[in-house]
Amino acid sequence: MTPEVDMKRTHKDKDEVLRQALVALMSFSKHSLSPTQTTWARDAAGKCLWALGIEEFEGFKARKPQFPGEIIDLRATTILQNSK
């Protein structure tokens, strides 16, 4: 049986999670294996900065997210064919 997760969280809790995600994304960006991974990680890190209200940090710049419904990036979608 899985224990219940306490879903009560404060703004401080949310900020801490965003900070941890930012650090992970910054590290991923710096040690990525491809330009696409670097771009994705920098973009996601920028969104964390925006959510935290920080304009720039260690070369990463805040980036306001585009929320669902505003844009669909079809270039990021790849259809894989079944190879039999």
C-alpha positions as CSV (number, residue, x, y, z in Angstrom):
1,M,0.0,0.0,0.0
2,T,1.4,3.4,-1.0
3,P,1.3,6.1,1.8
4,E,-0.7,9.2,1.1
5,V,1.3,12.2,-0.1
6,D,0.7,15.5,1.8
7,M,-0.4,17.9,-1.0
8,K,-0.4,20.9,1.3
9,R,2.3,23.3,0.1
10,T,3.2,26.9,0.6
11,H,4.6,29.5,-1.8
12,K,7.9,28.9,-0.1
13,D,7.7,25.1,-0.9
14,K,6.9,25.9,-4.5
15,D,9.8,28.4,-4.8
16,E,12.2,25.8,-3.4
17,V,11.0,23.2,-5.9
18,L,11.5,25.8,-8.7
19,R,15.0,26.5,-7.4
20,Q,15.9,22.8,-7.4
21,A,14.5,22.4,-10.9
22,L,16.5,25.5,-12.1
23,V,19.7,24.0,-10.8
24,A,19.1,20.7,-12.5
25,L,18.2,22.3,-15.8
26,M,21.3,24.6,-15.7
27,S,23.5,21.6,-15.1
28,F,21.7,19.7,-17.9
29,S,22.2,22.6,-20.2
30,K,26.0,22.8,-19.5
31,H,26.5,19.1,-19.8
32,S,24.0,18.2,-22.6
33,L,24.9,15.8,-25.4
34,S,23.3,17.8,-28.3
35,P,22.4,21.4,-29.2
36,T,18.7,20.4,-29.0
37,Q,19.1,19.3,-25.4
38,T,21.0,22.5,-24.6
39,T,18.2,24.7,-26.2
40,W,15.5,22.7,-24.3
41,A,17.3,23.0,-21.0
42,R,18.1,26.7,-21.4
43,D,14.4,27.4,-22.3
44,A,13.1,25.5,-19.3
45,A,15.6,27.1,-17.0
46,G,14.5,30.5,-18.3
47,K,10.9,29.6,-17.4
48,C,11.9,28.7,-13.9
49,L,13.7,32.1,-13.5
50,W,10.5,33.8,-14.8
51,A,8.4,31.9,-12.3
52,L,10.8,32.9,-9.5
53,G,10.8,36.6,-10.6
54,I,14.5,36.6,-11.4
55,E,15.5,38.4,-14.7
56,E,19.0,36.7,-15.1
57,F,21.2,34.3,-13.3
58,E,24.6,33.0,-14.4
59,G,24.0,33.7,-18.1
60,F,20.5,32.3,-18.1
61,K,17.7,34.8,-18.8
62,A,14.1,34.7,-17.7
63,R,11.7,33.6,-20.3
64,K,7.9,34.0,-20.0
65,P,6.3,30.6,-20.8
66,Q,3.8,30.3,-23.6
67,F,0.8,28.5,-22.0
68,P,-1.1,25.7,-23.8
69,G,-3.4,26.9,-26.5
70,E,-1.2,29.8,-27.6
71,I,1.3,27.8,-29.7
72,I,1.9,24.3,-31.0
73,D,5.4,23.6,-32.1
74,L,5.1,20.9,-34.7
75,R,8.8,20.8,-35.3
76,A,9.2,19.2,-31.9
77,T,6.8,16.4,-32.9
78,T,8.3,13.3,-34.6
79,I,6.2,10.5,-35.9
80,L,8.0,7.2,-35.6
81,Q,7.3,4.4,-38.1
82,N,7.1,0.8,-37.0
83,S,10.1,-0.9,-38.6
84,K,9.3,-4.5,-39.2
